[in-house]
Amino acid sequence: MISRLHSPLFLLAALCGLFAPSAFAASAGAITHLSGDASIVAADGKSRAAGKDAILAQGDTVTTGKQGQVAIRFSDESVVQLRPQSAFRVDEYTYKGNKDSEAKGFFSLLKGSMRTFTGMIGKLNRPGYAVRTPAATIGIRGTEYSALLKNGLHVNVERGEISLTNRAGSFAVAEGQRAFVRNQDSAPRYLQAGGTSQNGATQGGATGQTRIRGDTRINAATSNTNATAAGQGNRAANKAGVIGGE
């Protein structure tokens, strides 16, 4: 399971914010914990040390080596933990406080794995948060999840809910679920509690059945719908039609 790759104590250190709040001034966030080797490359290609309390700005890419682990705390109180041989980029980041309805946090997981607790941006402006990967873009409903790039994208939702969006459609992954997306043209394969795996986005039975949670609606052109929506307000689509809330 992806969550076992990440030490709870390591993440707790990041959540505690082991540096002065002033370190966030005019920045996206800062490194709160570092072990092993890691580096930071700015948008202009210049490299700098990735030490504890190192400030991260928009456009920075954090890369960890074979033994490297990094915990990053952003100004909206979100936390990202990177495992060895990972690369994580801050694509676009703006946050002006807990009333900033236009706050944005767009990131890219380029390789390796991460675990995250999302912060105020996920609460204030859910569409303003996304993590892009080669296989799918991860959106949130306010959550704790893990992501691993290994022959595709593996995700594990520990708390809350996420969405996975690519050329196959938009699919929900609920709390307690794991899913795998091979590439941009593939729907997720779900792995639920107990180790049961389902192909595509179908859950809870044979192909053609769809499991719905929350206040949802179905608008499908065929009974063989291969899409899912979990939770209120979710909306997933594929070639067969649309499933989701208003």
C-alpha positions in Angstrom: 0.0 0.0 0.0 1.3 3.4 -0.9 0.8 4.9 2.6 3.3 2.5 4.1 6.1 4.1 2.1 5.7 7.2 4.2 6.6 7.5 7.8 3.9 9.2 9.9 6.5 10.7 12.2 8.3 12.2 9.3 5.1 13.9 8.1 4.3 15.0 11.6 7.5 16.9 11.8 6.4 18.9 8.7 3.0 19.5 10.2 4.5 20.9 13.3 6.2 23.7 11.3 9.7 23.4 12.6 10.7 26.9 11.4 9.7 30.5 11.9 6.5 31.6 10.2 8.4 34.5 8.7 10.2 32.0 6.4 7.0 32.0 4.3 7.2 35.7 3.5 7.0 36.2 -0.3 7.3 32.5 -0.9 5.3 29.4 -1.6 6.7 27.4 1.3 9.8 26.0 2.9 11.5 22.6 3.6 10.8 21.6 7.1 12.6 18.3 7.2 15.4 16.8 5.0 17.3 13.6 5.2 19.7 12.3 2.6 20.5 14.1 -0.7 18.2 16.6 -2.4 18.4 19.6 -4.7 16.2 22.6 -5.8 16.2 23.9 -9.4 14.6 27.2 -10.1 12.5 28.1 -13.2 15.6 29.7 -14.7 17.6 26.4 -14.4 19.8 27.6 -11.5 20.4 25.0 -8.8 20.7 25.7 -5.0 21.0 23.8 -1.8 17.9 21.9 -0.4 18.7 22.4 3.2 16.2 22.6 6.1 14.3 25.9 6.1 15.2 26.4 2.4 12.5 28.7 0.8 10.6 27.4 -2.2 9.1 29.8 -4.8 6.9 29.3 -7.8 8.7 27.4 -10.6 11.0 25.5 -8.2 11.5 21.8 -8.7 12.6 19.7 -5.7 14.4 16.5 -6.5 15.5 13.8 -4.0 18.3 11.3 -4.5 18.5 7.6 -3.7 18.4 8.2 0.0 16.7 11.5 0.0 13.4 12.4 1.8 12.0 15.9 2.0 9.0 17.4 3.8 7.6 20.7 2.5 5.2 23.0 4.3 3.4 25.6 2.2 2.0 28.9 3.4 -1.6 27.6 3.3 -0.5 24.9 5.9 -0.5 22.1 3.3 2.3 19.5 3.6 4.0 17.5 0.9 6.4 14.7 1.7 8.7 13.4 -1.1 10.3 9.9 -1.0 13.7 9.0 -2.5 14.2 9.5 -6.2 11.3 11.8 -6.6 10.8 15.2 -8.4 8.1 17.7 -7.5 7.5 21.1 -9.1 5.6 24.2 -7.9 4.0 25.3 -11.1 1.8 28.1 -9.9 1.2 29.2 -6.3 -0.6 32.2 -4.8 -2.1 32.4 -1.3 -2.9 35.7 0.6 -4.6 34.3 3.7 -7.6 32.4 4.9 -10.1 34.6 3.0 -8.3 34.3 -0.4 -11.0 32.8 -2.6 -8.7 33.0 -5.6 -5.8 31.1 -4.0 -4.1 28.6 -6.3 -1.8 25.7 -5.9 -0.8 23.9 -9.1 1.9 21.3 -8.9 3.5 18.5 -10.9 4.8 15.1 -9.7 7.4 14.4 -12.3 8.6 11.1 -10.9 8.7 9.1 -7.7 6.1 9.4 -4.9 4.6 11.9 -2.6 2.2 12.0 0.3 0.2 15.2 1.2 -2.2 16.8 3.6 -3.9 19.6 1.7 -4.4 22.9 3.3 -6.5 26.1 3.0 -6.3 26.3 -0.8 -8.2 23.0 -1.0 -10.9 24.5 1.3 -11.1 28.0 -0.2 -10.8 27.2 -3.9 -11.0 23.5 -4.8 -10.7 24.1 -8.5 -7.5 26.0 -7.7 -5.7 22.9 -6.6 -4.2 20.2 -8.9 -1.2 17.9 -9.1 -0.3 17.0 -12.7 1.3 13.6 -13.4 2.1 11.9 -16.7 -1.0 9.6 -16.3 -3.6 11.9 -14.9 -4.3 15.2 -13.0 -5.2 14.9 -9.4 -7.9 17.2 -8.0 -9.2 17.2 -4.4 -12.2 17.6 -2.1 -10.0 18.4 0.9 -8.0 15.3 1.7 -5.0 13.3 2.6 -3.6 11.1 -0.1 -0.5 9.4 -1.5 0.6 9.2 -5.1 3.3 7.0 -6.7 4.6 7.1 -10.3 5.6 3.5 -11.3 4.5 2.4 -14.7 1.6 4.7 -14.3 0.0 6.5 -11.4 -1.0 4.8 -8.2 -3.1 6.7 -5.6 -4.3 5.9 -2.1 -6.9 8.1 -0.4 -6.5 8.0 3.4 -8.9 10.8 4.1 -11.4 12.8 2.0 -11.7 12.3 -1.7 -9.8 13.0 -4.9 -10.5 13.1 -8.6 -8.4 11.7 -11.5 -8.8 13.4 -14.8 -7.2 12.5 -18.2 -8.4 11.9 -21.8 -10.5 8.9 -20.6 -12.7 11.2 -18.4 -12.9 12.3 -14.8 -13.1 9.7 -12.0 -13.5 9.9 -8.3 -11.5 8.0 -5.7 -13.1 8.0 -2.3 -11.7 7.6 1.2 -10.2 4.2 1.8 -9.8 3.4 -1.9 -6.8 2.9 -4.0 -6.6 3.2 -7.8 -4.1 2.8 -10.7 -4.1 4.8 -14.0 -1.7 3.5 -16.6 -1.6 6.5 -18.9 -3.6 9.5 -20.2 -5.9 7.3 -22.2 -6.8 4.8 -19.5 -9.6 4.8 -16.9 -8.5 3.9 -13.4 -8.3 0.3 -12.0 -9.7 0.4 -8.4 -8.4 -1.6 -5.6 -10.7 -1.5 -2.5 -10.4 -2.8 1.0 -9.8 -6.5 1.0 -7.7 -6.3 -2.2 -10.5 -6.6 -4.7 -9.6 -5.1 -8.0 -12.0 -3.7 -10.6 -11.0 -2.7 -14.2 -12.0 0.7 -15.5 -14.0 2.9 -13.3 -16.7 0.3 -12.5 -17.2 -0.5 -8.8 -19.3 -2.9 -6.8 -20.0 -5.6 -9.4 -19.7 -6.8 -13.0 -19.0 -4.6 -16.0 -22.0 -2.4 -16.7 -22.9 -1.7 -13.1 -22.1 1.7 -11.5 -21.9 2.4 -7.8 -23.1 5.9 -6.7 -22.5 7.6 -3.5 -24.0 10.9 -2.4 -26.3 13.3 -4.2 -25.7 12.3 -7.8 -27.4 11.9 -11.1 -26.9 9.7 -14.2 -27.1 10.8 -17.8 -25.7 7.9 -19.8 -26.2 7.0 -23.4 -25.8 3.3 -22.7 -26.3 0.8 -19.9 -22.7 -0.3 -20.1 -21.5 2.9 -18.5 -17.9 2.7 -17.4 -17.7 5.7 -15.0 -18.1 6.5 -11.3 -18.9 9.4 -9.0 -18.3 9.2 -5.3 -19.5 11.9 -2.9 -21.7 15.0 -3.3 -21.0 17.2 -6.2 -18.8 14.8 -8.1 -19.1 14.5 -11.8 -17.4 11.9 -14.0 -17.7 11.5 -17.8 -16.6 9.0 -20.5 -17.6 8.0 -24.0 -20.8 6.4 -22.7 -22.2 9.5 -21.0 -22.1 11.4 -17.7 -22.5 10.5 -14.1 -22.3 13.0 -11.3 -24.0 15.6 -9.2 -25.5 18.9 -10.4 
